Amino acid sequence: MLSLSLTCKRFGDKNSGTSRGEASQPSETHDTCNNISLMEVAARTVLHSKWTGEEKKALPRRGNESWIGIYQEFLKLFHYPLQFDKVVGKMIEHVEGRNKKAVIAQADSDMDNDVSSPIHGTAICTNIMRAGKHNVSFQINDDDPSTNYGIRCGIMRPVKNGITSLECCSPLHYDLSRFSLKDYEMLYGDDNVDCCMLDTIFGHFLFRKRWKKWERSELMAMDDGQREQAVRENKSQSSWWEGQESTQANSFKMRLALDLDKGALDVYKNGRRLGRLRSGLVGEYCWVVLISPDEYASVDVTISR
């Protein structure tokens, strides 16, 4: 279906390819466009027969968005197994034979891996959550939780494929705005949060409001209070939250529940609700895991519904 959709720019345009005054002639392109139109109708019909009310709310159609594309998103979001589509960093990789459902991370022994200069690896599930309710579970297995200081899970803005070229990646610590699918800072202003994560070891709530660095001219135009706030927005921030608790275990499961209608992200550990990590979230997000392992221990994380 995708290959067909690339053949015609406008569905059902019977005169595509003819100049003004010329008679429309039957052509292979014309037939292909009609076929695409039929498949659009078929995709819409099948989708409306399959999705629940909650699933429909989670996939509002954007303008003239293709029904074929929405149907593919529907399958990825709610029916296909979740997976880490993008793995970013030298020290993180997919677990062999697990169909991208699991990643493993271990720092190289020749890298400087002290707390002041951590080595970060990031695993991203690229399903874009645009509205409605979504859930994910992360099964975390840690060789030695006493040595690892960074296993974080949460949400971040959707990014382009080029991000996989980075040797080290942290959505909390780095400016990833050049990989953003949209200019979220411009879209959402003061309400924007580019990354929101739970530190599973210490229980901290971590977030970064703005990936995009402020221009010097923008900072100079602000008063002292605004400038101080702007600088904070470009950094990883830590905050206490109602369900904060540390975890020193070799194996545990974290579940995140994102309700974009309410702008809320809730956290569960081993089936027990800890509380609400963040409110006031707006816009599109995807699931993400950030690992900063010790060189003497390995960590693996498996994603599931």
Backbone as CSV, one residue per row, in Angstrom:
resi,resn,N_x,N_y,N_z,CA_x,CA_y,CA_z,C_x,C_y,C_z
1,MET,0.811,-1.199,0.000,0.000,0.000,0.000,0.850,1.257,0.000
2,LEU,1.933,1.223,0.779,2.791,2.398,0.835,3.407,2.700,-0.518
3,SER,3.831,1.652,-1.241,4.451,1.878,-2.540,3.457,2.495,-3.514
4,LEU,2.199,2.114,-3.403,1.187,2.698,-4.266,0.934,4.154,-3.909
5,SER,0.942,4.463,-2.623,0.639,5.834,-2.205,1.697,6.811,-2.673
6,LEU,2.893,6.319,-2.952,3.947,7.190,-3.444,3.807,7.496,-4.932
7,THR,2.949,6.743,-5.625,2.828,6.884,-7.068,2.009,8.099,-7.474
8,CYS,1.029,8.472,-6.643,0.116,9.567,-6.987,0.096,10.595,-5.888
9,LYS,0.251,11.865,-6.237,0.304,12.929,-5.237,-1.081,13.233,-4.679
10,ARG,-2.104,13.103,-5.493,-3.451,13.406,-5.039,-4.372,12.238,-5.361
11,PHE,-5.021,11.732,-4.299,-5.917,10.611,-4.506,-7.095,11.038,-5.376
12,GLY,-7.429,10.213,-6.390,-8.619,10.452,-7.182,-8.514,11.604,-8.158
13,ASP,-7.318,12.106,-8.444,-7.163,13.192,-9.407,-7.125,12.594,-10.801
14,LYS,-8.260,12.590,-11.484,-8.365,11.891,-12.760,-7.580,12.566,-13.868
15,ASN,-7.263,13.860,-13.698,-6.561,14.589,-14.748,-5.093,14.787,-14.425
16,SER,-4.603,14.041,-13.448,-3.194,14.188,-13.079,-2.313,13.875,-14.274
17,GLY,-1.372,14.772,-14.582,-0.430,14.524,-15.660,-0.861,15.107,-16.984
18,THR,-2.049,15.755,-17.085,-2.475,16.356,-18.345,-2.446,17.862,-18.226
19,SER,-2.181,18.537,-19.332,-2.157,19.993,-19.337,-3.540,20.530,-19.646
20,ARG,-3.745,21.866,-19.395,-5.038,22.494,-19.619,-5.463,22.322,-21.080
21,GLY,-6.689,21.899,-21.295,-7.226,21.766,-22.651,-7.028,20.378,-23.228
22,GLU,-6.172,19.574,-22.650,-5.956,18.222,-23.148,-7.011,17.296,-22.576
23,ALA,-7.416,16.335,-23.327,-8.384,15.360,-22.846,-7.702,14.395,-21.901
24,SER,-8.411,14.014,-20.881,-7.870,13.033,-19.938,-7.858,11.663,-20.586
25,GLN,-6.702,11.027,-20.601,-6.564,9.722,-21.223,-6.370,8.657,-20.148
26,PRO,-6.977,7.507,-20.316,-6.732,6.413,-19.381,-5.234,6.117,-19.330
27,SER,-4.732,5.872,-18.183,-3.312,5.594,-18.023,-3.082,4.686,-16.829
28,GLU,-1.863,4.183,-16.784,-1.498,3.332,-15.656,-1.517,4.131,-14.360
29,THR,-1.071,5.406,-14.433,-1.084,6.250,-13.252,-2.506,6.502,-12.775
30,HIS,-3.426,6.750,-13.729,-4.835,6.962,-13.399,-5.386,5.749,-12.666
31,ASP,-5.124,4.547,-13.195,-5.601,3.326,-12.559,-5.011,3.168,-11.161
32,THR,-3.723,3.493,-11.047,-3.071,3.366,-9.749,-3.706,4.293,-8.728
33,CYS,-4.015,5.547,-9.174,-4.638,6.512,-8.271,-6.011,6.028,-7.817
34,ASN,-6.786,5.444,-8.746,-8.084,4.897,-8.371,-7.927,3.771,-7.367
35,ASN,-6.895,2.929,-7.571,-6.635,1.834,-6.645,-6.309,2.376,-5.253
36,ILE,-5.511,3.465,-5.215,-5.156,4.064,-3.934,-6.405,4.587,-3.238
37,SER,-7.286,5.260,-3.995,-8.515,5.777,-3.424,-9.349,4.644,-2.824
38,LEU,-9.428,3.531,-3.525,-10.165,2.383,-3.012,-9.526,1.850,-1.738
39,MET,-8.197,1.841,-1.702,-7.516,1.349,-0.504,-7.674,2.304,0.677
40,GLU,-7.766,3.614,0.369,-8.049,4.584,1.427,-9.409,4.287,2.056
41,VAL,-10.406,4.061,1.208,-11.746,3.737,1.695,-11.717,2.438,2.492
42,ALA,-10.986,1.441,1.974,-10.899,0.152,2.663,-10.232,0.296,4.023
43,ALA,-9.144,1.079,4.073,-8.434,1.283,5.339,-9.335,1.967,6.361
44,ARG,-10.067,2.984,5.916,-10.977,3.690,6.821,-12.084,2.760,7.315
45,THR,-12.632,1.944,6.414,-13.712,1.033,6.792,-13.240,0.002,7.805
46,VAL,-12.085,-0.601,7.537,-11.545,-1.613,8.454,-11.213,-0.985,9.808
47,LEU,-10.620,0.202,9.780,-10.239,0.879,11.016,-11.462,1.149,11.889
48,HIS,-12.529,1.668,11.282,-13.724,1.992,12.058,-14.422,0.739,12.594
49,SER,-14.164,-0.390,11.968,-14.763,-1.629,12.464,-13.935,-2.265,13.580
50,LYS,-12.682,-1.839,13.705,-11.773,-2.487,14.653,-11.515,-1.674,15.924
51,TRP,-11.366,-0.342,15.798,-10.895,0.371,16.982,-12.009,0.622,17.987
52,THR,-11.584,0.678,19.262,-12.503,0.987,20.350,-12.648,2.499,20.459
53,GLY,-13.562,2.934,21.325,-13.736,4.356,21.529,-12.474,5.024,22.050
54,GLU,-11.758,4.357,22.973,-10.520,4.910,23.531,-9.423,4.990,22.470
55,GLU,-9.338,3.958,21.624,-8.324,3.955,20.568,-8.607,5.041,19.531
56,LYS,-9.865,5.265,19.236,-10.226,6.321,18.295,-9.847,7.692,18.841
57,LYS,-10.078,7.932,20.130,-9.714,9.204,20.751,-8.204,9.426,20.726
58,ALA,-7.446,8.322,20.753,-5.987,8.427,20.790,-5.381,8.716,19.421
59,LEU,-6.192,8.612,18.343,-5.674,8.826,16.990,-6.533,9.827,16.220
60,PRO,-6.636,11.055,16.691,-7.388,12.051,15.923,-6.715,12.315,14.584
61,ARG,-7.523,12.400,13.543,-6.973,12.592,12.198,-6.485,14.027,12.028
62,ARG,-5.299,14.191,11.447,-4.716,15.508,11.193,-5.037,15.936,9.759
63,GLY,-5.969,16.879,9.617,-6.281,17.385,8.282,-6.700,16.281,7.329
64,ASN,-6.004,16.184,6.192,-6.295,15.161,5.193,-5.355,13.968,5.303
65,GLU,-4.951,13.662,6.502,-4.028,12.545,6.739,-4.560,11.251,6.132
66,SER,-3.652,10.469,5.569,-4.014,9.212,4.924,-4.608,8.231,5.930
67,TRP,-5.733,7.614,5.550,-6.333,6.588,6.392,-5.451,5.341,6.452
68,ILE,-4.705,5.106,5.387,-3.761,3.983,5.409,-2.710,4.216,6.490
69,GLY,-2.187,5.442,6.552,-1.197,5.774,7.572,-1.752,5.676,8.971
70,ILE,-2.998,6.143,9.164,-3.619,6.064,10.493,-3.813,4.608,10.900
71,TYR,-4.219,3.776,9.933,-4.417,2.357,10.242,-3.095,1.701,10.652
72,GLN,-2.012,2.067,9.975,-0.707,1.519,10.346,-0.298,1.981,11.749
73,GLU,-0.571,3.251,12.052,-0.284,3.744,13.405,-1.131,3.023,14.437
74,PHE,-2.377,2.791,14.123,-3.291,2.071,15.012,-2.735,0.695,15.375
75,LEU,-2.244,-0.017,14.366,-1.678,-1.343,14.616,-0.433,-1.257,15.501
76,LYS,0.439,-0.296,15.225,1.671,-0.150,16.005,1.385,0.260,17.448
77,LEU,0.452,1.179,17.618,0.177,1.702,18.953,-0.537,0.703,19.853
78,PHE,-1.457,-0.089,19.274,-2.340,-0.872,20.121,-2.325,-2.387,19.885
79,HIS,-1.697,-2.862,18.812,-1.802,-4.286,18.520,-0.448,-4.975,18.325
80,TYR,0.466,-4.363,17.619,1.770,-4.980,17.458,2.553,-4.911,18.778
81,PRO,3.461,-5.863,19.007,4.308,-5.769,20.204,5.145,-4.491,20.184
82,LEU,5.291,-3.845,21.322,6.141,-2.669,21.411,7.598,-3.077,21.236
83,GLN,8.396,-2.183,20.662,9.810,-2.479,20.481,10.624,-1.195,20.512
84,PHE,11.924,-1.355,20.733,12.853,-0.229,20.692,13.334,-0.066,19.249
85,ASP,12.680,0.811,18.488,13.001,0.978,17.077,14.341,1.666,16.870
86,LYS,14.679,2.602,17.769,15.934,3.339,17.669,16.781,3.080,18.907
87,VAL,18.045,2.708,18.671,19.010,2.523,19.753,20.171,3.461,19.483
88,VAL,20.482,4.339,20.446,21.436,5.418,20.218,22.549,5.383,21.261
89,GLY,23.791,5.233,20.791,24.936,5.214,21.690,25.814,4.000,21.450
90,LYS,27.105,4.152,21.728,28.071,3.086,21.461,27.911,1.900,22.398
91,MET,27.407,2.160,23.635,27.419,1.099,24.631,26.045,0.457,24.874
92,ILE,25.127,0.668,23.938,23.809,0.053,24.063,23.453,-0.624,22.753
93,GLU,22.828,-1.797,22.824,22.477,-2.543,21.622,21.279,-3.437,21.898
94,HIS,20.663,-3.906,20.810,19.550,-4.839,20.952,20.062,-6.191,21.452
95,VAL,19.239,-6.851,22.258,19.554,-8.211,22.681,19.263,-9.145,21.513
96,GLU,20.237,-9.917,21.123,20.106,-10.785,19.958,18.953,-11.774,20.131
97,GLY,18.146,-11.891,19.072,17.066,-12.851,19.071,15.800,-12.401,19.765
98,ARG,15.722,-11.112,20.160,14.543,-10.627,20.893,13.687,-9.669,20.057
99,ASN,13.940,-9.559,18.771,13.112,-8.756,17.868,12.945,-7.318,18.344
100,LYS,14.022,-6.723,18.792,14.058,-5.316,19.226,13.211,-5.033,20.461
101,LYS,12.804,-6.056,21.161,12.025,-5.854,22.377,12.907,-5.573,23.587
102,ALA,14.188,-5.884,23.484,15.079,-5.728,24.637,16.405,-5.118,24.208
103,VAL,16.994,-4.325,25.098,18.319,-3.743,24.883,19.201,-4.080,26.079
104,ILE,20.507,-4.086,25.833,21.474,-4.322,26.901,22.546,-3.252,26.815
105,ALA,23.016,-2.803,27.957,24.007,-1.724,27.991,25.103,-2.045,28.990
106,GLN,26.335,-1.763,28.589,27.489,-1.889,29.468,28.573,-0.954,28.968
107,ALA,29.113,-0.137,29.862,30.136,0.832,29.469,31.436,0.120,29.130
108,ASP,32.182,0.667,28.151,33.501,0.142,27.832,34.461,0.464,28.969
109,SER,35.323,-0.468,29.278,36.236,-0.283,30.402,37.247,0.830,30.169
110,ASP,37.496,1.210,28.903,38.475,2.256,28.626,37.847,3.644,28.569
111,MET,36.516,3.740,28.842,35.852,5.038,28.839,35.843,5.629,30.232
112,ASP,35.928,6.962,30.281,35.812,7.682,31.534,34.354,7.664,31.946
113,ASN,34.008,6.873,32.965,32.611,6.669,33.312,32.311,7.068,34.749
114,ASP,32.965,8.124,35.241,32.617,8.593,36.569,31.344,9.420,36.493
115,VAL,30.798,9.759,37.667,29.506,10.421,37.716,29.533,11.777,37.023
116,SER,30.677,12.450,37.046,30.760,13.781,36.444,30.805,13.724,34.917
117,SER,31.101,12.539,34.360,31.171,12.414,32.908,30.572,11.072,32.485
118,PRO,29.237,10.912,32.621,28.609,9.626,32.354,28.539,9.285,30.869
119,ILE,28.465,8.015,30.591,28.276,7.510,29.237,26.810,7.112,29.114
120,HIS,26.116,7.702,28.161,24.680,7.497,28.057,24.320,6.699,26.812
121,GLY,23.366,5.789,26.961,22.768,5.092,25.840,21.255,5.218,25.925
122,THR,20.607,5.418,24.797,19.169,5.666,24.785,18.465,4.706,23.832
123,ALA,17.356,4.134,24.295,16.524,3.245,23.479,15.148,3.878,23.345
124,ILE,14.665,4.008,22.109,13.439,4.749,21.834,12.421,3.867,21.128
125,CYS,11.195,3.866,21.632,10.064,3.269,20.918,9.429,4.392,20.108
126,THR,9.452,4.297,18.802,9.086,5.427,17.939,7.586,5.601,17.723
127,ASN,6.749,4.759,18.330,5.305,4.970,18.224,4.962,6.357,18.762
128,ILE,4.307,7.170,17.950,3.989,8.537,18.360,2.622,8.576,19.037
129,MET,2.620,9.001,20.296,1.382,9.128,21.069,0.920,10.578,20.951
130,ARG,-0.187,10.788,20.275,-0.652,12.153,19.968,-1.822,12.587,20.841
131,ALA,-2.556,11.639,21.413,-3.722,11.947,22.253,-4.126,10.668,22.978
132,GLY,-5.075,10.768,23.906,-5.631,9.588,24.541,-4.739,8.926,25.573
133,LYS,-5.043,7.637,25.848,-4.375,6.895,26.917,-3.443,5.827,26.347
134,HIS,-2.264,5.690,26.995,-1.249,4.741,26.543,-0.539,4.151,27.763
135,ASN,-0.109,2.894,27.616,0.582,2.208,28.701,1.812,1.485,28.177
136,VAL,2.827,1.366,29.034,4.032,0.616,28.690,4.602,0.008,29.960
137,SER,5.268,-1.137,29.799,5.980,-1.768,30.912,7.439,-1.954,30.531
138,PHE,8.327,-1.727,31.500,9.752,-1.946,31.312,10.232,-2.945,32.357
139,GLN,10.664,-4.113,31.906,11.272,-5.091,32.799,12.766,-4.807,32.853
140,ILE,13.274,-4.481,34.035,14.664,-4.055,34.197,15.434,-5.115,34.974
141,ASN,16.536,-5.573,34.383,17.418,-6.551,35.023,18.807,-5.939,35.144
142,ASP,19.280,-5.851,36.376,20.514,-5.127,36.681,21.477,-6.072,37.406
143,ASP,22.667,-6.296,36.827,23.646,-7.187,37.441,23.989,-6.774,38.865
144,ASP,24.202,-5.490,39.063,24.625,-4.979,40.367,24.052,-3.583,40.569
145,PRO,22.858,-3.468,41.167,22.219,-2.157,41.323,23.009,-1.193,42.201
146,SER,23.951,-1.692,42.980,24.735,-0.806,43.848,25.749,0.014,43.061
147,THR,26.079,-0.418,41.836,27.092,0.294,41.060,26.494,1.169,39.970
148,ASN,25.280,0.871,39.527,24.665,1.653,38.451,23.974,2.886,39.017
149,TYR,24.222,4.015,38.426,23.620,5.262,38.884,22.644,5.847,37.875
150,GLY,22.245,5.094,36.866,21.354,5.688,35.885,20.555,4.718,35.058
151,ILE,19.342,4.375,35.486,18.391,3.662,34.652,17.115,4.478,34.710
152,ARG,16.813,5.197,33.625,15.666,6.097,33.616,14.703,5.700,32.516
153,CYS,13.418,5.829,32.780,12.413,5.517,31.776,11.359,6.612,31.783
154,GLY,10.778,6.864,30.615,9.792,7.927,30.542,9.372,8.237,29.123
155,ILE,9.186,9.534,28.845,8.714,9.987,27.544,9.608,11.109,27.017
156,MET,9.641,11.239,25.708,10.383,12.320,25.061,9.672,12.688,23.769
157,ARG,10.053,13.822,23.190,9.480,14.224,21.911,9.937,13.274,20.797
158,PRO,9.075,12.991,19.822,9.467,12.145,18.692,10.630,12.765,17.919
159,VAL,11.519,11.890,17.420,12.730,12.353,16.735,12.916,11.630,15.404
160,LYS,13.792,12.190,14.576,14.091,11.650,13.256,15.122,10.522,13.347
161,ASN,15.261,9.782,12.237,16.176,8.645,12.209,17.633,9.052,12.397
162,GLY,17.983,10.287,12.034,19.370,10.720,12.117,19.957,10.675,13.510
163,ILE,19.124,10.585,14.528,19.620,10.574,15.904,20.484,9.343,16.177
164,THR,20.285,8.276,15.419,21.047,7.047,15.660,22.526,7.192,15.300
165,SER,22.903,8.291,14.678,24.313,8.518,14.342,25.128,8.970,15.550
166,LEU,24.466,9.348,16.635,25.173,9.830,17.823,25.854,8.678,18.555
167,GLU,27.068,8.922,19.047,27.794,7.917,19.813,27.382,7.913,21.278
168,CYS,26.814,8.998,21.733,26.357,9.129,23.111,25.101,9.987,23.084
169,CYS,24.059,9.584,23.815,22.799,10.300,23.711,22.041,10.281,25.031
170,SER,21.589,11.456,25.450,20.717,11.580,26.612,19.694,12.674,26.347
171,PRO,18.410,12.347,26.305,17.390,13.383,26.109,17.282,14.339,27.285
172,LEU,17.894,13.976,28.407,17.895,14.866,29.567,19.030,15.883,29.518
173,HIS,20.156,15.499,28.928,21.366,16.301,29.048,21.798,17.005,27.767
174,TYR,21.312,16.548,26.594,21.809,17.082,25.334,20.720,17.845,24.572
175,ASP,21.162,18.758,23.733,20.259,19.474,22.826,19.963,18.577,21.632
176,LEU,18.769,18.005,21.602,18.369,17.109,20.514,17.364,17.779,19.578
177,SER,17.258,19.105,19.668,16.235,19.814,18.894,16.411,19.643,17.388
178,ARG,17.652,19.434,16.923,17.864,19.287,15.477,17.265,17.985,14.955
179,PHE,16.932,17.060,15.861,16.315,15.799,15.455,14.799,15.793,15.660
180,SER,14.245,16.838,16.270,12.807,16.881,16.563,11.985,16.844,15.279
181,LEU,10.867,16.137,15.334,9.966,16.101,14.182,9.285,17.440,13.967
182,LYS,9.091,18.204,15.050,8.441,19.506,14.981,9.160,20.469,15.925
183,ASP,8.863,21.760,15.777,9.391,22.766,16.693,8.445,22.859,17.883
184,TYR,8.602,21.905,18.816,7.679,21.826,19.942,7.794,23.033,20.870
185,GLU,8.999,23.587,20.987,9.176,24.767,21.833,8.310,25.920,21.334
186,MET,8.252,26.075,20.022,7.441,27.140,19.434,5.952,26.823,19.565
187,LEU,5.589,25.550,19.425,4.184,25.166,19.468,3.565,25.345,20.844
188,TYR,4.327,25.011,21.901,3.738,24.933,23.234,4.292,25.941,24.237
189,GLY,5.323,26.685,23.875,5.798,27.780,24.719,6.139,27.353,26.134
190,ASP,5.594,28.058,27.123,5.905,27.793,28.529,5.415,26.430,28.991
191,ASP,4.429,25.849,28.290,3.902,24.539,28.683,4.743,23.383,28.152
192,ASN,5.739,23.688,27.333,6.510,22.629,26.693,7.394,21.879,27.690
193,VAL,7.430,20.547,27.551,8.384,19.685,28.263,8.889,18.680,27.235
194,ASP,10.166,18.765,26.862,10.699,17.896,25.815,11.004,16.493,26.306
195,CYS,11.281,16.355,27.594,11.642,15.043,28.139,11.212,14.971,29.593
196,CYS,10.644,13.845,29.984,10.136,13.639,31.341,10.431,12.193,31.727
197,MET,11.237,11.957,32.785,11.696,10.604,33.091,11.721,10.329,34.592
198,LEU,11.663,9.050,34.920,11.802,8.573,36.293,13.159,7.911,36.451
199,ASP,13.928,8.345,37.445,15.165,7.660,37.810,14.779,6.466,38.674
200,THR,14.891,5.265,38.099,14.386,4.083,38.796,15.235,3.696,40.004
201,ILE,16.487,4.114,40.058,17.363,3.749,41.176,17.055,4.595,42.408
202,PHE,17.050,5.914,42.247,16.855,6.820,43.372,15.418,7.328,43.487
203,GLY,14.625,7.120,42.460,13.229,7.530,42.508,12.971,8.965,42.134
204,HIS,13.992,9.702,41.676,13.824,11.107,41.334,12.965,11.286,40.086
205,PHE,12.257,12.405,40.045,11.582,12.849,38.830,12.540,13.783,38.104
206,LEU,12.857,13.458,36.842,13.802,14.234,36.053,13.098,14.757,34.797
207,PHE,13.415,15.978,34.415,12.787,16.517,33.212,13.662,17.605,32.604
208,ARG,13.427,17.839,31.337,14.054,18.945,30.618,12.970,19.617,29.800
209,LYS,12.729,20.877,30.077,11.643,21.584,29.408,11.969,21.922,27.965
210,ARG,13.226,22.170,27.685,13.563,22.704,26.362,14.900,22.135,25.900
211,TRP,14.877,21.387,24.763,16.126,20.935,24.164,16.855,22.089,23.479
212,LYS,16.090,22.887,22.747,16.671,23.925,21.895,17.351,25.007,22.726
213,LYS,18.600,25.266,22.421,19.351,26.289,23.134,18.820,27.679,22.793
214,TRP,18.772,28.527,23.804,18.392,29.912,23.566,19.502,30.644,22.832
215,GLU,19.138,31.499,21.886,20.116,32.357,21.239,20.565,33.437,22.216
216,ARG,21.808,33.871,22.073,22.329,34.912,22.968,21.459,36.178,22.908
217,SER,21.014,36.527,21.712,20.174,37.725,21.558,18.854,37.565,22.308
218,GLU,18.317,36.338,22.338,17.077,36.088,23.068,17.294,36.251,24.565
219,LEU,18.416,35.719,25.067,18.717,35.828,26.498,18.946,37.279,26.910
220,MET,19.630,38.040,26.060,19.943,39.423,26.394,18.690,40.294,26.425
221,ALA,17.651,39.876,25.700,16.414,40.645,25.676,15.541,40.389,26.903
222,MET,15.931,39.424,27.740,15.157,39.071,28.927,15.657,39.840,30.148
223,ASP,14.778,39.985,31.154,15.250,40.532,32.423,15.941,39.417,33.206
224,ASP,16.502,39.730,34.353,17.314,38.767,35.096,16.511,37.522,35.485
225,GLY,15.283,37.715,35.920,14.457,36.581,36.314,14.113,35.682,35.150
226,GLN,13.758,36.266,34.025,13.435,35.487,32.832,14.648,34.736,32.321
227,ARG,15.809,35.405,32.370,17.046,34.786,31.896,17.414,33.582,32.766
228,GLU,17.267,33.705,34.056,17.569,32.611,34.972,16.658,31.417,34.706
229,GLN,15.386,31.693,34.481,14.440,30.626,34.179,14.760,29.975,32.838
230,ALA,15.128,30.773,31.848,15.446,30.255,30.518,16.646,29.316,30.571
231,VAL,17.655,29.686,31.347,18.841,28.847,31.476,18.476,27.511,32.119
232,ARG,17.601,27.533,33.119,17.169,26.286,33.769,16.439,25.380,32.786
233,GLU,15.666,25.980,31.888,14.893,25.188,30.926,15.788,24.379,30.005
234,ASN,17.020,24.802,29.790,17.963,24.093,28.925,18.773,23.035,29.667
235,LYS,18.429,22.780,30.925,19.177,21.809,31.720,18.247,20.726,32.251
236,SER,18.856,19.598,32.596,18.109,18.542,33.272,17.798,18.999,34.695
237,GLN,16.535,18.903,35.073,16.109,19.316,36.406,15.561,18.113,37.166
238,SER,15.744,18.141,38.465,15.290,17.059,39.333,14.294,17.613,40.342
239,SER,13.278,16.816,40.639,12.240,17.285,41.549,11.691,16.123,42.373
240,TRP,11.348,16.417,43.626,10.655,15.431,44.451,9.224,15.281,43.945
241,TRP,8.657,14.084,44.087,7.272,13.868,43.714,6.628,12.913,44.711
242,GLU,5.312,12.797,44.648,4.549,12.128,45.694,4.891,10.660,45.877
243,GLY,5.284,9.985,44.801,5.540,8.551,44.904,7.010,8.185,44.925
244,GLN,7.864,9.124,45.257,9.304,8.886,45.153,9.771,7.803,46.122
245,GLU,10.470,6.807,45.598,11.124,5.791,46.418,12.250,5.154,45.610
246,SER,13.305,4.784,46.309,14.467,4.192,45.641,14.215,2.714,45.369
247,THR,15.007,2.155,44.465,14.913,0.733,44.132,16.316,0.153,44.072
248,GLN,16.601,-0.785,44.950,17.874,-1.504,44.933,17.569,-2.982,44.758
249,ALA,17.244,-3.356,43.534,16.875,-4.741,43.234,17.489,-5.140,41.903
250,ASN,17.767,-6.429,41.761,18.350,-6.923,40.515,17.316,-7.020,39.394
251,SER,16.053,-7.164,39.777,15.020,-7.318,38.764,13.725,-6.685,39.258
252,PHE,13.131,-5.820,38.427,11.864,-5.185,38.794,11.187,-4.679,37.524
253,LYS,9.889,-4.389,37.640,9.113,-3.921,36.494,8.497,-2.562,36.804
254,MET,8.695,-1.629,35.870,8.076,-0.312,35.952,7.010,-0.208,34.861
255,ARG,5.839,0.300,35.247,4.790,0.550,34.258,4.450,2.031,34.267
256,LEU,4.348,2.615,33.079,3.986,4.012,32.931,2.645,4.109,32.226
257,ALA,1.789,4.986,32.720,0.480,5.216,32.125,0.388,6.688,31.743
258,LEU,0.296,6.950,30.447,0.234,8.314,29.933,-1.181,8.617,29.456
259,ASP,-1.779,9.663,30.020,-3.098,10.117,29.605,-2.934,11.525,29.044
260,LEU,-2.880,11.631,27.714,-2.641,12.920,27.079,-3.885,13.804,27.073
261,ASP,-5.060,13.238,27.326,-6.254,14.059,27.463,-6.198,14.856,28.769
262,LYS,-5.600,14.259,29.790,-5.430,14.936,31.081,-4.031,15.527,31.244
263,GLY,-3.107,15.169,30.328,-1.731,15.638,30.439,-0.994,15.038,31.614
264,ALA,-1.298,13.769,31.955,-0.773,13.154,33.178,0.050,11.906,32.882
265,LEU,1.126,11.725,33.661,1.963,10.529,33.567,2.034,9.876,34.950
266,ASP,1.484,8.660,35.067,1.463,7.918,36.329,2.470,6.776,36.293
267,VAL,2.951,6.376,37.485,3.997,5.369,37.600,3.557,4.225,38.506
268,TYR,3.878,3.001,38.064,3.610,1.795,38.841,4.907,0.988,38.931
269,LYS,5.135,0.356,40.090,6.305,-0.505,40.251,5.858,-1.867,40.753
270,ASN,6.200,-2.913,39.980,5.818,-4.285,40.321,4.321,-4.379,40.620
271,GLY,3.507,-3.679,39.814,2.057,-3.748,39.954,1.460,-2.793,40.967
272,ARG,2.278,-2.058,41.680,1.795,-1.133,42.716,1.916,0.305,42.239
273,ARG,0.815,1.068,42.354,0.852,2.455,41.906,1.668,3.302,42.873
274,LEU,2.642,4.027,42.323,3.440,4.934,43.142,2.848,6.334,43.181
275,GLY,2.285,6.796,42.049,1.698,8.126,42.038,1.826,8.793,40.687
276,ARG,1.511,10.072,40.666,1.557,10.870,39.439,2.901,11.565,39.329
277,LEU,3.648,11.240,38.274,4.974,11.805,38.086,4.904,13.230,37.556
278,ARG,3.955,13.495,36.645,3.890,14.819,36.028,2.482,15.108,35.539
279,SER,2.068,16.360,35.681,0.809,16.839,35.122,1.109,17.980,34.150
280,GLY,0.109,18.349,33.351,0.257,19.485,32.450,1.013,19.205,31.176
281,LEU,1.140,17.932,30.798,1.856,17.572,29.572,0.994,17.858,28.344
282,VAL,1.600,18.385,27.293,0.879,18.675,26.050,1.707,18.222,24.849
283,GLY,1.018,17.832,23.777,1.718,17.495,22.543,2.039,16.023,22.407
284,GLU,2.888,15.711,21.436,3.228,14.329,21.081,4.425,13.823,21.877
285,TYR,4.390,12.525,22.193,5.506,11.904,22.908,5.726,10.474,22.407
286,CYS,6.881,9.926,22.760,7.159,8.506,22.543,7.863,7.967,23.781
287,TRP,7.861,6.649,23.955,8.493,6.019,25.118,10.008,5.985,24.943
288,VAL,10.737,6.091,26.062,12.199,6.109,25.986,12.806,5.544,27.261
289,VAL,13.964,4.908,27.112,14.773,4.443,28.238,16.177,5.004,28.077
290,LEU,16.723,5.533,29.167,18.081,6.080,29.193,18.884,5.291,30.210
291,ILE,20.028,4.765,29.774,20.869,3.946,30.655,22.280,4.532,30.709
292,SER,22.791,4.663,31.926,24.175,5.111,32.142,24.848,4.094,33.057
293,PRO,25.328,2.985,32.502,25.791,1.868,33.324,27.223,2.028,33.820
294,ASP,27.521,1.317,34.874,28.891,1.202,35.363,29.636,0.219,34.468
295,GLU,30.948,0.377,34.393,31.723,-0.484,33.497,31.779,-1.931,33.970
296,TYR,31.466,-2.173,35.231,31.578,-3.527,35.762,30.241,-4.258,35.833
297,ALA,29.176,-3.608,35.426,27.859,-4.240,35.479,27.105,-3.979,34.179
298,SER,26.255,-4.890,33.809,25.425,-4.705,32.620,23.970,-4.593,33.028
299,VAL,23.190,-3.906,32.197,21.775,-3.695,32.441,21.030,-4.050,31.179
300,ASP,19.933,-4.811,31.312,19.081,-5.035,30.151,17.644,-4.646,30.493
301,VAL,16.965,-4.102,29.496,15.588,-3.602,29.671,14.733,-4.164,28.542
302,THR,13.567,-4.706,28.903,12.632,-5.248,27.928,11.350,-4.419,27.959
303,ILE,10.863,-4.058,26.786,9.654,-3.259,26.671,8.473,-4.142,26.297
304,SER,7.302,-3.846,26.877,6.084,-4.607,26.555,4.871,-3.738,26.908
305,ARG,3.698,-4.263,26.590,2.477,-3.534,26.909,2.107,-3.766,28.370
